[in-house]
């Protein structure tokens, strides 16, 4: 590619010789002006206002017109002698995150090519530094008679530079936004989100200029004499009252149909279409928890601990065996308390040193409560032989 500017990148004390190459090109079809009656071409001629003669390009220079109409001639040598460091240098001033650059400032794009073998090393250094920092460089440069602002970034293995407009060249959007109060419902936003999700993403490389292709086809047809103009169908625009919800729903259905997803209607996200149903699993309550606090045992006041009837689970039987063993052990410990009445105190309720009939009565009540907890079978085995001994 042909370079349009030669200079250097100033990166601190590092100077990188580079060539500037256009990164974009226009594929627009250009037309010539012609005389309609005979088809003759109409040309613009540069004529001097003083002598009325046509002036060739080699004799055309620059000049600044003052308020009184007088012209001040400006030569290329005058511009070259301006005290600007950016006359032949792209001077990097800072590095910033790319998201800080407003896309409104973007202008023409260029590729920066290393100019010579000695430029390869510093060029690669700057490129890799930009890659690793994930930032862009902000620079100043002079091109076509004016100083400009630029942004350097990495594209593949090349440093690209985007011309930027100066901040004061961006106009404020005054009077552009709608000047009427408008409220947007959540349902409308949901449908807009559904339409955006349905349209999805697009490969930028697959996009092309349909208008240019149609113009080229028309030129080929007219040059061959086989062109038959057709009237384009243009839908009336403006002054229509539109049902926004209906238009959004229709757009979602059309987008799905174009993608081969079928027409299943266009409902807001979370609706019946395509929505995920929540599956509820009931919680199974334990059998012991159903008894509640109302079935309290005699003398205990703790109904939640009410045991099952005889013949329950294996854990109840094991508990009964442990209770019987504990009762036998306490019998040996409290044998000296006297009489047969103390035998009741040796039960699982825990009154170990009680004497007399009152102690026996209380022990018997606690024994009965313990027997309900551990099983009726265990209570009979512990209580029956003691009653015979006390008799």
URQUISUL-V256566 format. One record per residue. SS is DSSP state (H for helix, E for strand, - for the rest). OMEGA is omega in whole degrees, 0 to 359 (* if undefined). NEAR is the number of other ideal C-beta (glycine too) atoms within 10 Angstrom. Layout:
ss,omega,near
SS,OMEGA,NEAR
SS,OMEGA,NEAR
This chain:
ss,omega,near
-,183,10
-,179,6
E,180,14
E,182,12
E,176,17
E,180,11
E,182,21
E,173,17
E,177,25
E,183,19
E,188,19
-,176,6
-,180,5
E,177,14
E,184,14
E,177,26
E,183,16
E,173,27
E,181,19
E,182,19
E,177,16
E,179,14
-,181,16
-,175,8
-,182,7
-,177,6
-,179,7
-,178,10
-,181,11
-,180,5
-,175,7
-,174,7
-,182,9
E,174,11
-,189,9
-,186,8
-,182,6
-,178,6
-,179,7
-,183,9
E,177,8
-,182,9
-,173,7
-,178,6
-,180,6
-,186,11
E,177,11
-,182,11
-,183,5
-,184,6
-,178,7
-,181,7
-,177,8
E,184,8
-,176,12
-,184,7
H,182,6
H,182,6
H,181,8
-,179,9
-,182,9
E,176,13
E,179,11
E,181,9
E,179,9
-,185,9
-,182,5
-,179,5
-,178,6
-,184,9
E,175,10
E,181,9
E,177,9
E,181,13
-,177,11
H,178,10
H,177,7
H,181,10
H,182,14
H,182,11
-,178,10
-,182,10
-,179,5
-,178,15
-,184,12
-,182,18
-,178,14
-,184,13
E,170,19
E,188,27
E,179,17
E,182,20
E,183,11
E,177,9
E,184,14
E,173,13
E,184,10
H,183,10
H,178,7
H,180,9
-,178,16
-,179,11
H,177,5
H,181,12
H,185,16
E,179,13
E,182,13
E,181,14
E,181,16
E,169,25
E,176,18
E,181,24
E,177,16
E,183,20
-,179,18
-,183,10
-,182,7
-,180,11
H,185,18
H,183,12
H,180,12
H,177,18
H,179,23
H,179,14
H,180,13
H,179,21
H,181,21
H,177,12
H,177,14
H,179,17
H,186,12
H,181,8
H,184,11
-,178,11
E,175,17
E,180,23
E,176,23
E,187,18
E,172,22
E,176,18
E,180,25
E,181,21
E,178,17
-,171,7
-,177,9
E,177,7
E,185,14
E,176,19
E,183,18
E,177,25
E,180,20
E,176,23
E,184,19
E,174,17
E,187,11
-,179,6
-,184,9
E,172,15
E,178,23
E,178,18
E,176,24
E,171,18
E,181,16
E,171,22
-,176,14
-,182,10
H,181,10
H,177,6
H,178,11
-,181,12
-,176,8
-,183,6
-,181,8
-,178,6
-,182,6
-,181,8
-,178,7
-,182,6
-,177,6
-,179,5
-,181,5
-,176,5
-,180,5
-,181,9
-,179,10
H,180,8
H,178,12
H,177,14
H,179,13
H,179,16
H,177,23
H,177,16
H,179,13
H,178,23
H,178,20
H,180,11
H,181,11
H,178,18
H,175,14
-,182,8
-,182,5
-,174,8
-,183,6
H,181,6
H,182,6
H,181,6
-,181,8
-,184,9
-,180,12
H,182,8
H,180,10
H,178,12
H,179,10
H,178,10
H,179,14
H,179,12
H,178,11
H,180,12
H,179,12
H,181,11
H,181,13
H,178,11
H,178,9
-,179,8
-,183,6
-,183,8
-,176,12
-,182,5
-,176,8
-,181,5
-,181,5
-,178,5
-,181,5
-,178,6
-,179,5
-,181,6
-,177,6
-,176,4
-,181,5
-,174,7
-,187,4
-,171,7
-,187,9
H,180,12
H,180,14
H,180,11
H,179,12
H,179,21
H,179,18
H,179,13
H,179,17
H,179,25
H,180,18
H,179,14
H,178,18
H,180,19
H,180,12
H,178,10
-,178,11
-,180,6
-,180,12
-,182,9
-,179,10
-,183,12
-,181,13
-,179,22
-,179,17
-,178,20
-,181,13
-,180,10
-,184,12
-,184,9
-,176,13
-,182,12
-,179,11
-,180,6
-,178,6
-,181,5
-,184,5
-,178,6
-,181,5
-,180,5
-,178,5
-,180,6
-,178,8
-,183,6
H,181,10
H,182,11
H,181,8
H,184,7
-,176,14
-,184,10
-,185,10
-,184,8
-,182,11
-,180,15
-,182,17
-,175,10
-,183,11
-,181,17
-,180,9
-,183,12
H,182,13
H,182,12
H,182,14
-,183,17
-,175,19
-,178,13
-,180,9
-,181,14
-,180,10
-,183,13
-,181,10
H,181,7
H,178,9
H,179,18
H,179,16
H,178,11
H,179,18
H,179,23
H,180,13
H,180,13
H,179,21
H,179,17
H,179,10
H,179,16
H,179,22
H,181,11
H,180,10
H,179,19
H,179,17
H,183,9
H,186,11
-,183,18
H,182,11
H,180,8
H,173,18
-,172,10
-,178,12
H,182,13
H,182,20
H,181,24
H,179,25
H,181,25
H,181,25
H,180,24
-,185,26
-,180,22
-,173,22
-,176,12
-,192,20
-,187,14
-,179,11
-,176,17
-,176,14
H,183,12
H,181,9
H,179,10
H,179,17
H,181,22
H,178,12
H,180,16
H,180,23
H,179,19
H,179,15
H,178,19
H,179,23
H,179,18
H,179,20
H,180,22
H,177,24
H,180,16
H,188,19
H,179,21
-,182,22
H,182,14
H,181,15
H,181,23
H,180,24
H,181,12
H,183,16
H,189,25
H,188,17
H,182,9
H,181,11
H,179,22
H,179,12
H,180,9
H,180,9
H,178,12
-,*,6
